[in-house]
Amino acid sequence: MTKPLPAIALAAAFAAGGAWMLTRPAEDAALLPPAAGAAQAQEAAAEDAAQTQVETEGGETAADAAPAEDTAQEDTGQTQVEAEGDEAAADVDTSSVEEMAQGDADAPVEVIEYFSYTCPHCRDFHENQYQQLKEQYIDSGQVRFVMREVYFDRPGLWASMVARCGGEMRYFGVTDALFEQQRDWIAGGDPASIAENLRKIGLVSGLDQETLDACMADGAKAEALVAWFQQNAEEDQIEATPTLIINGTSYANMPFDELSEIIDQQIEENEG
């Protein structure tokens, strides 16, 4: 079972030098508090090695192998979320966080996907069910599709910040690239390498260097995103990714034919 880091822990990572991981090496010292420099950067790297959980193909984390009872669990097609309440999340202003959606705003069916950029099952969903969903329902105006990130780890949060850097116009294209290259950019689990890989994806996707640097070092935005995730996950009782909320009802990951059947039924009920 994979646990998302609490909002306080993720936000503290930035306050304590976590933003160092998201900057080019030549700029490290400038972003750290005076006299902290390399020592603080090393502390941030050590914290990542102990706490960052990057999903691998075997369902383990890059920092720590999953407990035996977890590896023995049946593969349900989802990555488990163990929600941790964080009272501080309720005090964070999340009004700046944009809902990322595709399709007609007045579509008869709304599908909300809760996902993580470091979740292998989410990658599989995006490469398969999502592509069919987009072709048959989103592009035809029958489904409004909303993507909401879940943060298991700092790399997942960083990926979200890169994807959101260009707004809705670039979000879905960057998301495509992040899932297509997921195995590559999280390979090895080294935080500095992951950050640099994400930077390269952002640049190739059309983000300019200055804008990308600002996005990747924005601690306040990171804190808002984590609080937004926790508020949404608590409200919708999210326990695994990917989870689909279809017209208000929660569903686990499923093959496209089952998903299509549910959507068709919802369309018929709403148009009847």
BADOVEX-224629 format. One record per residue: residue in one letter; x, y, z of N, C-alpha, C, CB in turn. Coordinates in steps of 0.001 Angstrom, whole numbers, padded with zeros to 6 digits, always signed. Glycine has a CB too. Example, Ala and Ser with C-alpha at 12.3 -4.5 7.8 and 13.67 -1.06 7.14 Angstrom:
# residues 2
a+013190-005690+007800+012300-004500+007800+013200-003300+007800+011308-004473+009046
s+012850-002250+007080+013670-001060+007140+012900+000030+007870+014084-000598+005725
This chain:
# residues 272
m+000850-001192+000000+000000+000000+000000+000877+001230+000000-000957+000012+001219
t+000607+002172-000871+001418+003371-000994+000704+004544-000375+001749+003659-002453
k+001401+005268+000475+000789+006385+001182+001252+007705+000598+001114+006324+002671
p+000348+008664+000348+000766+009988-000079+001396+010720+001087-000421+010785-000644
l+002379+011544+000818+002968+012327+001884+001985+013393+002329+004292+012958+001434
p+001856+013633+003642+000942+014661+004127+001313+016029+003590+000931+014685+005645
a+000357+016942+003555+000592+018288+003028+001727+018972+003756-000669+019130+003131
i+001766+018819+005072+002810+019490+005841+004181+018997+005410+002609+019261+007347
a+004334+017682+005225+005626+017120+004849+006062+017598+003474+005570+015603+004876
l+005137+017609+002512+005481+018048+001165+005816+019529+001139+004339+017755+000203
a+005018+020329+001845+005273+021772+001868+006584+022067+002579+004117+022520+002554
a+006851+021332+003659+008086+021537+004407+009307+021209+003570+008083+020696+005668
a+009152+020270+002661+010274+019898+001803+010736+021089+000986+009889+018740+000880
f+009789+021909+000550+010162+023116-000189+010781+024143+000752+008936+023718-000906
a+010159+024341+001904+010650+025328+002849+012055+024982+003345+009693+025444+004027
a+012355+023685+003421+013646+023246+003947+014689+023012+002866+013468+021990+004739
g+014404+023458+001662+015392+023311+000606+014980+022349-000472+016677+022873+001178
g+013741+021826-000393+013284+020892-001408+013248+021501-002787+011933+020379-001058
a+013069+022824-002872+013032+023489-004170+014377+023368-004886+012653+024964-004002
w+015440+023096-004132+016761+022897-004741+016721+021812-005795+017796+022546-003678
m+015892+020795-005562+015812+019681-006492+015211+020089-007829+015003+018565-005888
l+014564+021228-007862+013866+021640-009067+014589+022757-009808+012472+022079-008723
t+015834+023020-009446+016568+024098-010093+017803+023553-010789+016959+025173-009075
r+018295+024320-011743+019542+023923-012398+020688+024003-011395+019832+024820-013636
p+021702+023140-011496+022789+023095-010511+023431+024449-010246+023844+022136-010970
a+023603+025274-011274+024272+026559-011096+023465+027505-010221+024532+027201-012441
e+022176+027224-010032+021319+028137-009284+021024+027626-007880+020021+028359-010031
d+021588+026483-007487+021239+025872-006215+021392+026817-005037+022078+024660-005992
a+022587+027405-004906+022870+028200-003724+021962+029408-003601+024298+028643-003739
a+021586+030003-004722+020775+031208-004693+019389+030954-004129+020664+031786-006075
l+018875+029729-004265+017531+029436-003806+017491+028928-002372+016898+028432-004712
l+018659+028688-001771+018691+028204-000405+018910+029363+000554+019783+027145-000230
p+018484+029213+001812+018708+030282+002790+020195+030564+002932+018102+029908+004159
p+020577+031776+003330+021982+032112+003502+022680+031124+004427+022121+033525+004045
a+023905+030763+004065+024755+029865+004849+024285+028417+004834+024823+030344+006265
a+023190+028118+004170+022709+026735+004136+023431+025969+003037+021175+026686+003915
g+023370+026510+001809+024113+025986+000685+024064+024488+000514+025490+026392+000802
a+025248+023902+000305+025332+022477-000017+024810+021597+001106+026760+022101-000331
a+025023+021994+002351+024564+021170+003469+023058+020999+003436+024989+021784+004800
q+022359+022099+003196+020900+022011+003152+020467+021179+001952+020266+023421+003089
a+021161+021337+000842+020822+020549-000335+021006+019065-000064+021672+020976-001526
q+022087+018719+000646+022316+017320+000961+021236+016783+001879+023680+017137+001596
e+020785+017609+002815+019711+017187+003714+018443+016915+002928+019451+018250+004791
a+018162+017774+001943+016970+017566+001127+017079+016279+000334+016749+018748+000185
a+018286+016002-000194+018480+014770-000946+018331+013551-000054+019844+014766-001610
a+018846+013643+001170+018733+012527+002103+017286+012285+002477+019563+012785+003356
e+016550+013388+002653+015124+013259+002981+014389+012542+001867+014491+014639+003229
d+014727+012893+000622+014081+012228-000515+014399+010744-000528+014521+012868-001835
a+015650+010394-000265+016033+008989-000309+015251+008179+000705+017524+008834-000062
a+014883+008832+001834+014165+008121+002881+012662+008159+002712+014524+008684+004205
q+012144+009264+002121+010706+009469+002128+010043+009386+000770+010409+010770+002717
t+010763+009762-000302+010123+009802-001604+009717+008408-002042+011047+010434-002636
q+008489+008242-002515+008001+006951-002956+007680+007030-004431+006767+006513-002145
v+008540+006428-005250+008350+006453-006690+007922+005073-007140+009638+006904-007423
e+006771+004955-007769+006236+003668-008162+007102+003006-009233+004812+003827-008663
t+007360+001721-009072+008063+000948-010077+007141-000121-010623+009339+000322-009500
e+007588-000815-011650+006745-001815-012292+006298-002913-011336+007475-002425-013454
g+007120-003245-010353+006783-004320-009438+005882-003892-008318+008008-004903-008876
g+005461-002619-008286+004595-002143-007234+005365-001737-005987+003589-003194-006893
e+006714-001762-006025+007507-001319-004908+007859+000140-005105+008766-002175-004750
t+008498+000726-004097+008945+002097-004218+010434+002107-004467+008593+002910-002966
a+010919+003220-005040+012339+003315-005323+013141+003463-004041+012616+004481-006255
a+012526+004074-003010+013267+004296-001778+013215+003098-000848+012735+005508-001070
d+012138+002326-000919+011946+001256+000049+011066+000183-000539+011340+001790+001346
a+011458-001078-000420+010634-002163-000931+009364-002250-000115+011393-003502-000901
a+008250-002579-000772+006975-002686-000078+007028-003837+000907+005816-002876-001074
p+006280-003723+002040+006228-004823+002997+005720-006089+002335+005342-004460+004186
a+006046-007239+002918+005684-008513+002318+004200-008658+002127+006191-009637+003150
e+003396-008152+003100+001962-008314+002969+001406-007520+001799+001277-007900+004243
d+002086-006418+001441+001613-005614+000324+001931-006293-000993+002231-004219+000362
t+003146-006849-001128+003539-007445-002396+002729-008688-002686+005019-007777-002394
a+002142-009286-001642+001366-010500-001837-000070-010209-002247+001380-011326-000579
q-000481-008943-002172-001847-008589-002507-002114-008785-003993-002134-007150-002104
e-003346-009122-004301-003752-009279-005692-003720-007936-006397-005153-009900-005786
d-003263-007939-007627-003221-006712-008418-004633-006361-008855-002283-006867-009649
t-005144-005252-008326-006516-004843-008629-006594-003843-009763-007160-004258-007406
g-005444-003507-010342-005445-002493-011391-005433-001086-010832-006641-002671-012281
q-005171-000948-009545-005097+000363-008918-003917+000411-007957-006409+000692-008183
t-003450+001610-007687-002457+001837-006664-003178+002356-005434-001356+002829-007143
q-002955+001720-004295-003722+002045-003102-003309+003380-002506-003566+000954-002070
v-004289+004117-002031-004072+005384-001345-004531+005216+000087-004825+006560-002047
e-003651+005498+001020-004038+005483+002423-004123+006930+002860-003024+004662+003311
a-005329+007450+002901-005525+008880+003145-005102+009246+004560-006992+009274+002912
e-004358+010332+004667-003985+010865+005963-004583+012254+006090-002441+010897+006142
g-005414+012436+007084-006012+013737+007294-004959+014752+007677-007087+013664+008357
d-005092+015944+007203-004142+016997+007511-004931+018266+007742-003089+017179+006374
e-005065+018633+009015-005877+019793+009337-005340+021052+008680-005947+019982+010835
a-004014+021116+008479-003424+022309+007877-003908+022526+006463-001921+022213+007889
a-004278+021453+005742-004719+021576+004358-005949+022458+004246-005008+020205+003771
a-006808+022413+005245-008037+023202+005206-007758+024697+005304-008963+022777+006330
d-006581+025056+005814-006245+026467+005997-005502+027061+004805-005412+026635+007240
v-005202+026234+003811-004447+026706+002645-005409+027206+001568-003543+025577+002080
d-005097+028355+000983-005911+028915-000095-005649+028144-001388-005608+030429-000288
t-006656+027450-001876-006508+026643-003102-007242+027267-004293-007032+025221-002863
s-007660+028509-004157-008457+029141-005217-007678+029320-006513-008964+030487-004749
s-006348+029290-006442-005534+029479-007651-005373+028191-008456-004161+030015-007273
v-005774+027056-007891-005604+025770-008574-006703+025597-009622-005630+024592-007555
e-006284+025408-010854-007219+025310-011978-007671+023873-012201-006578+025858-013253
e-008965+023687-012392-009501+022364-012729-009195+022089-014190-011044+022278-012451
m-008540+020972-014458-008148+020641-015821-009178+019705-016441-006744+020000-015848
a-009867+020181-017470-010973+019424-018046-010954+019473-019560-012295+019949-017531
q-011463+018404-020160-011646+018308-021608-013108+018016-021898-010729+017208-022224
g-013561+018461-023075-014920+018135-023486-015911+019245-023193-015366+016880-022810
d-017137+019024-023613-018219+019994-023462-018577+020164-021991-019456+019558-024266
a-018571+021420-021521-018923+021696-020128-020351+021273-019808-018746+023175-019825
d-021209+021193-020834-022604+020805-020637-022869+019355-021036-023509+021723-021428
a-021841+018561-021129-022000+017155-021512-022888+016428-020494-020614+016458-021621
p-023645+015431-020926-024537+014709-020010-023804+013865-018971-025454+013824-020800
v-022526+013562-019224-021757+012730-018292-020458+013448-017937-021460+011323-018905
e-020169+013489-016633-018880+014006-016165-018081+012850-015573-019073+015150-015110
v-016868+012681-016066-015960+011665-015548-014765+012378-014931-015510+010667-016673
i-014538+012141-013651-013373+012690-012957-012401+011546-012697-013782+013405-011617
e-011182+011682-013175-010164+010668-012914-009205+011172-011851-009400+010303-014207
y-009066+010421-010771-008025+010667-009780-006840+009789-010152-008529+010371-008316
f-005671+010393-010316-004511+009672-010822-003234+010243-010238-004466+009724-012348
s-002152+009496-010392-000823+009974-010028+000108+009787-011217-000279+009229-008773
y+000991+010741-011427+001949+010638-012522+002984+009534-012289+002652+011965-012716
t+003129+009060-011051+004089+008001-010777+003418+006638-010600+004889+008342-009540
c+002141+006548-010926+001361+005314-010762+001341+004529-012073-000090+005636-010302
p+001876+003299-012096+001890+002501-013330+000493+002178-013848+002645+001213-013099
h-000447+001927-012939-001818+001629-013369-002453+002847-014047-002676+001184-012164
c-002093+004035-013572-002605+005264-014189-002034+005436-015591-002263+006495-013321
r-000756+005091-015741-000145+005138-017072-000873+004193-018021+001353+004772-016998
d-001163+002990-017557-001868+002022-018397-003259+002524-018767-001972+000672-017682
f-003957+003131-017807-005281+003676-018091-005188+004773-019145-005929+004222-016806
h-004184+005634-018998-004050+006762-019924-003715+006278-021333-002967+007735-019430
e-002925+005214-021432-002516+004711-022741-003607+003880-023408-001256+003883-022605
n-004581+003426-022641-005605+002541-023193-007022+003115-023057-005535+001191-022507
q-007636+002955-021888-009028+003387-021726-009244+004859-022064-009479+003130-020311
y-008309+005696-021611-008473+007126-021858-008495+007447-023349-007357+007904-021180
q-007641+006815-024120-007590+007100-025555-008917+006748-026230-006437+006321-026214
q-009505+005634-025825-010808+005237-026387-011919+006152-025885-011130+003772-026027
l-011820+006532-024621-012797+007445-024031-012791+008782-024754-012511+007649-022539
k-011601+009284-025051-011486+010573-025739-012080+010500-027143-010016+011012-025812
e-011749+009442-027858-012216+009308-029232-013725+009146-029315-011541+008134-029894
q-014291+008332-028442-015709+008001-028559-016650+008936-027798-015924+006613-028084
y-016161+009532-026705-017081+010283-025859-016679+011740-025608-017212+009590-024558
i-015405+011984-025344-014988+013349-025027-015069+014244-026258-013562+013356-024462
d-014464+013795-027354-014446+014612-028578-015825+014772-029200-013508+013999-029596
s-016734+013861-028876-018092+013951-029423-019015+014803-028561-018681+012565-029574
g-018497+015297-027422-019293+016167-026570-020197+015444-025584-020114+017042-027413
q-020038+014129-025455-020901+013367-024549-020324+013239-023142-021146+011990-025117
v-019012+013478-022991-018359+013371-021690-017477+014587-021441-017528+012078-021602
r-017621+015141-020256-016659+016131-019765-015692+015363-018875-017369+017330-018978
f-014404+015393-019226-013390+014598-018539-012492+015510-017718-012554+013778-019548
v-012427+015259-016414-011645+016080-015486-010518+015229-014910-012546+016658-014344
m-009304+015783-014887-008157+015084-014322-007745+015750-013012-006974+015067-015323
r-007685+014953-011953-007268+015447-010640-006105+014613-010129-008445+015412-009633
e-005000+015285-009837-003800+014585-009408-003875+014131-007955-002599+015468-009601
v-003249+012992-007695-003024+012474-006350-001512+012448-006149-003673+011037-006148
y-001048+012862-004976+000397+012964-004749+000866+011907-003753+000764+014370-004240
f+001522+010856-004271+002140+009836-003440+003529+010277-002980+002226+008511-004201
d+004134+011215-003704+005550+011497-003545+005881+012847-004143+006398+010404-004192
r+007072+013319-003856+007500+014612-004396+007644+014582-005918+008821+015028-003764
p+008215+013533-006532+008283+013517-007997+006915+013640-008657+008949+012248-008464
g+005885+013025-008075+004548+013164-008629+004051+014588-008549+003592+012250-007918
l+004384+015255-007450+004024+016660-007296+004779+017515-008299+004309+017139-005868
w+006083+017254-008456+006877+018015-009418+006318+017854-010837+008349+017566-009371
a+005958+016616-011190+005404+016360-012520+004131+017170-012730+005119+014859-012712
s+003315+017254-011693+002087+018039-011771+002390+019510-011993+001261+017861-010503
m+003408+020013-011321+003770+021429-011474+004268+021719-012882+004843+021823-010451
v+004980+020764-013472+005428+020938-014856+004229+020895-015800+006461+019847-015242
a+003339+019926-015599+002174+019796-016471+001293+021034-016415+001363+018566-016089
r+001166+021626-015231+000290+022775-015044+000955+024101-015408-000179+022824-013619
c+002226+024063-015702+002985+025295-015920+002463+026113-017094+004437+024966-016147
g+002004+025447-018139+001505+026159-019316+000000+026317-019336+001933+025451-020552
g-000662+026061-018197-002107+026184-018140-002811+025050-018878-002533+027512-018713
e-004109+025184-019015-004911+024142-019650-004482+023876-021094-006376+024527-019615
m-003982+024911-021774-003596+024771-023175-002517+023699-023360-003100+026110-023718
r-001571+023597-022419-000470+022642-022553-000613+021430-021629+000840+023337-022272
y-001504+021502-020671-001590+020475-019628-001748+019067-020202-002751+020777-018701
f-002677+018870-021105-002961+017526-021584-001842+016979-022479-004275+017520-022338
g-001194+017864-023231-000061+017436-024040+001124+017038-023174+000345+018538-025000
v+001401+017827-022128+002498+017490-021215+002175+016195-020467+002752+018649-020210
t+000903+016035-020092+000485+014811-019408+000710+013588-020290-000990+014902-019001
d+000389+013702-021576+000668+012613-022519+002148+012232-022473+000264+013021-023956
a+003008+013255-022525+004449+012999-022534+004919+012371-021224+005212+014297-022791
l+004373+012829-020114+004780+012298-018809+004427+010819-018673+004119+013097-017682
f+003254+010438-019171+002883+009029-019095+003655+008188-020111+001384+008869-019317
e+003842+008721-021298+004589+007981-022317+006020+007700-021871+004598+008756-023631
q+006606+008632-021133+008001+008516-020712+008140+008193-019224+008739+009800-021024
q+007073+007727-018601+007094+007509-017150+008240+006610-016706+005783+006909-016699
r+008443+005506-017401+009502+004565-017015+010875+005240-017057+009489+003332-017942
d+011048+006166-017977+012346+006809-018159+012604+007899-017124+012440+007395-019550
w+011618+008788-016906+011917+009924-016036+011955+009567-014550+010900+011002-016258
i+011345+008426-014153+011458+008019-012752+012522+006941-012544+010117+007516-012249
a+013184+006540-013613+014168+005449-013528+015265+005774-012511+014796+005182-014914
g+015552+004827-011642+016623+004979-010666+016194+005621-009372+017714+005770-011250
g+015182+006504-009423+014660+007109-008207+015483+008243-007631+014518+006080-007193
d+016566+008659-008316+017383+009760-007805+016641+011089-007992+018764+009801-008523
p+016367+011828-006909+015555+013049-007011+016106+014084-007986+015429+013678-005661
a+017418+014324-007944+017998+015332-008836+017841+014924-010300+019484+015549-008506
s+018034+013638-010595+017887+013154-011969+016430+013241-012418+018393+011705-012089
i+015510+012900-011515+014087+012986-011837+013708+014416-012161+013231+012458-010677
a+014169+015356-011337+013853+016764-011568+014379+017235-012919+014434+017630-010449
e+015593+016822-013264+016168+017223-014550+015414+016577-015710+017656+016846-014613
n+014999+015327-015546+014203+014665-016581+012881+015381-016800+013951+013207-016208
l+012261+015811-015716+010990+016534-015831+011199+017882-016518+010354+016738-014438
r+012316+018520-016187+012625+019795-016839+012741+019614-018353+013931+020389-016271
k+013411+018555-018778+013591+018305-020208+012245+018068-020899+014517+017097-020426
i+011355+017332-020225+010027+017088-020802+009273+018392-020961+009218+016113-019928
g+009379+019257-019966+008718+020553-020050+009227+021391-021202+008896+021304-018767
l+010536+021415-021379+011131+022200-022460+010740+021648-023829+012656+022224-022322
v+010798+020332-023982+010425+019708-025255+008944+019939-025560+010731+018196-025226
s+008139+020067-024513+006697+020272-024694+006331+021717-025008+005961+019834-023456
g+007342+022603-025065+007090+023967-025492+007123+025019-024412+005807+024023-026138
l+007448+024633-023179+007557+025626-022112+008903+026323-022212+007381+024971-020718
d+008935+027634-022032+010210+028332-022101+010939+028216-020765+010003+029814-022481
q+012249+028398-020804+013107+028155-019639+012702+029004-018441+014560+028432-019992
e+012482+030301-018653+012173+031203-017548+010861+030815-016860+012096+032647-018052
t+009844+030538-017669+008544+030156-017112+008649+028837-016366+007486+030053-018221
l+009361+027884-016944+009511+026576-016322+010253+026681-014995+010245+025625-017260
d+011319+027492-014959+012066+027673-013715+011165+028221-012614+013258+028610-013938
a+010349+029214-012977+009451+029820-011987+008431+028809-011480+008731+031033-012588
c+007885+028019-012370+006886+027021-011978+007477+025963-011055+006293+026354-013216
m+008678+025504-011391+009267+024390-010661+009822+024781-009302+010351+023776-011475
a+009964+026075-009050+010473+026545-007757+009397+027228-006924+011631+027499-007969
d+008136+027092-007331+007027+027797-006673+006510+026990-005486+005879+028064-007674
g+007078+027218-004316+006679+026498-003116+005245+026752-002709+007577+026861-001994
a+004758+027985-002890+003377+028302-002526+002397+027528-003396+003119+029808-002652
k+002729+027385-004677+001866+026613-005578+001868+025144-005186+002323+026773-007040
a+003034+024643-004799+003121+023244-004370+002241+022998-003153+004578+022864-004054
e+002297+023905-002213+001480+023766-001002-000006+023806-001342+001820+024874+000009
a-000393+024707-002261-001795+024803-002662-002255+023532-003367-002005+026014-003574
l-001405+022977-004224-001765+021756-004943-001975+020584-003991-000687+021408-005962
v-001098+020449-003004-001225+019343-002060-002486+019500-001221+000012+019263-001153
a-002767+020715-000778-003984+020946+000004-005225+020670-000836-004016+022386+000541
w-005184+021090-002090-006302+020863-003028-006536+019380-003233-006028+021541-004387
f-005434+018630-003415-005544+017178-003558-006180+016555-002326-004166+016558-003807
q-005725+016942-001141-006232+016320+000076-007707+016657+000312-005397+016760+001274
q-008089+017873-000002-009492+018251+000151-010377+017436-000791-009677+019756-000114
n-009960+017318-002040-010735+016551-003023-010778+015068-002661-010140+016729-004428
a-009622+014517-002279-009550+013094-001959-010421+012747-000758-008106+012686-001689
e-010463+013642+000222-011309+013407+001389-012785+013488+001008-010989+014422+002499
e-013142+014494+000215-014537+014670-000180-015045+013495-001005-014699+015960-000965
d-014218+012981-001917-014634+011882-002796-014203+010514-002276-014071+012092-004184
q-013599+010480-001083-013194+009225-000440-012317+008369-001367-014437+008426-000013
i-011263+008985-001852-010356+008304-002773-009424+007384-002002-009545+009322-003597
e-009406+006104-002378-008584+005103-001705-007573+004450-002634-009462+004045-001097
a-007657+004701-003939-006731+004079-004881-006726+004887-006172-007119+002595-005155
t-005672+004706-006952-005609+005337-008269-005338+004271-009323-004514+006441-008310
p-005949+004416-010523-006926+005453-010831-008304+005134-010251-007028+005638-012333
t-008999+006175-009816-010398+006080-009411-011201+007007-010309-010590+006447-007897
l-012355+006554-010747-013220+007342-011624-014495+007725-010872-013562+006552-012921
i-014837+008993-010929-016107+009483-010397-016985+009806-011599-015910+010750-009457
i-018006+008993-011819-018872+009158-012996-020229+009676-012541-019029+007812-013780
n-020502+010926-012886-021738+011595-012446-021981+011381-010954-022946+011077-013252
g-020905+011556-010176-021016+011526-008730-020824+010175-008075-022310+012035-008355
t-020735+009103-008852-020562+007760-008298-019130+007281-008536-021578+006769-008927
s-018531+006700-007494-017142+006275-007564-017014+004855-008113-016501+006361-006190
y-016019+004667-008999-015745+003362-009588-014244+003094-009560-016287+003286-011037
a-013885+001827-009372-012485+001428-009474-012090+001347-010944-012241+000070-008764
n-010799+001188-011187-010297+001000-012547-011005-000199-013189-008749+000792-012543
m-011274-000099-014483-012016-001149-015180-011677-001150-016664-013528-000966-014981
p-011931-002260-017364-011720-002290-018814-012654-001302-019513-011942-003716-019365
f-012287-000929-020743-013077+000088-021437-014496-000368-021740-012395+000478-022718
d-014709-001654-022026-016073-002081-022350-017013-001900-021159-016077-003545-022799
e-016510-002119-019947-017324-001887-018754-017549-000398-018528-016660-002511-017522
l-016519+000390-018743-016631+001833-018604-017622+002390-019605-015273+002496-018782
s-017547+001920-020841-018450+002372-021893-019904+002048-021556-018066+001736-023227
e-020131+000885-020975-021491+000477-020609-022085+001430-019572-021493-000964-020066
i-021282+001817-018589-021745+002751-017553-022046+004114-018158-020695+002890-016434
i-021159+004580-019028-021350+005895-019647-022594+005896-020533-020107+006290-020472
d-022770+004855-021321-023954+004775-022192-025237+004809-021369-023912+003493-023049
q-025231+004125-020242-026406+004131-019371-026670+005514-018813-026231+003140-018232
q-025604+006218-018430-025756+007574-017922-026265+008524-018994-024438+008076-017371
i-025766+008376-020202-026239+009214-021319-027718+008982-021564-025437+008922-022607
e-028124+007716-021583-029524+007380-021825-030419+007954-020727-029700+005857-021912
e-029984+007856-019477-030796+008373-018367-030904+009894-018402-030203+007931-017030
n-029832+010557-018774-029832+012021-018776-030524+012615-020005-028410+012531-018704
e-030603+011842-021081-031252+012353-022282-032680+011850-022419-030456+011969-023506
g-033062+010922-021525-034398+010328-021601-035494+011205-021046-034411+009038-020883
